[in-house]
């Protein structure tokens, strides 16, 4: 499965505007996998973003009428952090620098591949 996850994260990193990506267990805040483009300095960011996702999980009842969260984006002055669910208790964190260069549908398709990989377990890749 590690090879398949690495390939999917590398595909995400190859998208226009993407600097790096990681898979984070938002329950613990632990970074599980990182792409080659995700540097060590970004790991504390990945761990910290899990707090945002846990806040959504705790308050999800307030958002029931809107349906499940598909994507969450935090735009800072220098970078943008995008979080997408990618498995039970897991999120994919994507770091980008430019606001307008992301193909959002393609990103969601690639993260769905991550989700399916986790559903299928180690025999899936």
C-alpha positions in Angstrom: 0.0 0.0 0.0 2.9 2.4 0.7 3.9 2.4 -3.0 0.3 3.2 -4.1 -0.1 6.0 -1.5 3.2 7.5 -2.6 2.1 7.4 -6.2 -1.2 9.1 -5.4 0.5 11.8 -3.3 3.1 12.3 -6.0 0.2 12.7 -8.5 -1.4 15.3 -6.3 1.9 17.1 -5.9 2.2 17.2 -9.7 -1.0 19.3 -10.0 -0.6 22.9 -10.9 -0.2 25.1 -7.8 0.4 22.2 -5.3 3.6 22.3 -3.2 3.1 19.2 -1.1 0.6 16.9 0.5 0.2 14.6 3.5 -2.2 12.2 5.0 -3.0 13.0 8.6 -4.9 11.0 11.3 -7.0 13.9 12.5 -7.9 12.0 15.7 -4.3 11.9 16.9 -2.9 14.7 14.8 -0.2 12.3 13.6 1.1 12.6 10.1 1.0 9.1 8.5 2.3 9.7 5.0 3.9 12.7 3.2 4.6 13.3 -0.4 8.1 14.0 -1.7 7.1 17.7 -1.9 6.0 18.0 1.7 9.0 19.2 3.7 9.8 18.6 7.3 9.0 22.2 8.2 5.4 21.6 7.0 4.8 18.6 9.4 3.9 20.8 12.4 1.3 22.6 10.2 -0.2 19.2 9.2 -0.4 18.2 12.8 -2.0 21.5 13.8 -4.6 21.4 11.0 -6.0 18.2 12.6 -7.4 20.5 15.3 -9.6 22.3 12.7 -10.9 18.9 11.5 -11.7 17.7 15.0 -13.6 21.0 15.7 -15.7 20.3 12.6 -16.3 16.7 13.8 -17.4 17.9 17.3 -19.7 20.5 15.8 -20.9 18.5 12.8 -24.5 18.3 14.0 -24.8 22.0 13.5 -23.9 21.5 9.8 -26.2 18.5 9.1 -28.5 20.5 6.9 -25.5 21.3 4.6 -24.4 17.7 4.2 -20.9 16.2 4.9 -17.9 18.4 4.6 -16.1 17.8 1.3 -13.2 20.3 1.5 -12.0 22.9 3.9 -9.6 25.6 2.8 -7.6 28.0 5.1 -6.1 30.9 3.1 -3.2 32.6 4.8 -1.1 35.5 3.6 1.7 33.3 2.2 0.1 29.8 1.7 -3.2 28.0 1.5 -3.9 24.8 3.3 -6.7 22.5 1.9 -8.1 19.6 3.9 -10.1 16.8 2.4 -11.4 13.6 4.0 -9.7 10.5 2.7 -10.7 7.6 4.9 -12.0 6.8 8.3 -10.4 9.3 10.7 -8.0 10.5 7.9 -7.7 13.7 6.0 -5.5 14.7 3.1 -3.7 18.0 3.6 -2.6 19.9 0.5 -0.4 22.9 0.6 -0.6 25.4 -2.2 0.8 28.9 -2.8 -1.6 30.3 -5.5 -5.3 30.7 -5.0 -6.6 30.3 -8.6 -4.4 27.5 -10.0 -6.1 24.4 -8.5 -8.3 22.1 -10.5 -10.6 21.3 -7.6 -12.5 18.4 -9.3 -9.2 16.7 -10.2 -8.0 17.1 -6.6 -11.1 15.5 -5.3 -10.8 12.6 -7.7 -7.2 12.0 -6.6 -8.2 12.1 -2.9 -11.0 9.7 -3.7 -8.2 7.3 -4.9 -6.6 7.7 -1.4 -9.9 7.0 0.2 -10.4 3.8 -1.9 -6.9 2.7 -1.1 -7.5 2.9 2.7 -10.9 1.1 2.2 -9.2 -1.7 0.3 -6.3 -2.1 2.8 -2.8 -3.4 2.2 -3.9 -5.8 -0.5 -5.1 -2.9 -2.6 -1.7 -1.9 -3.8 
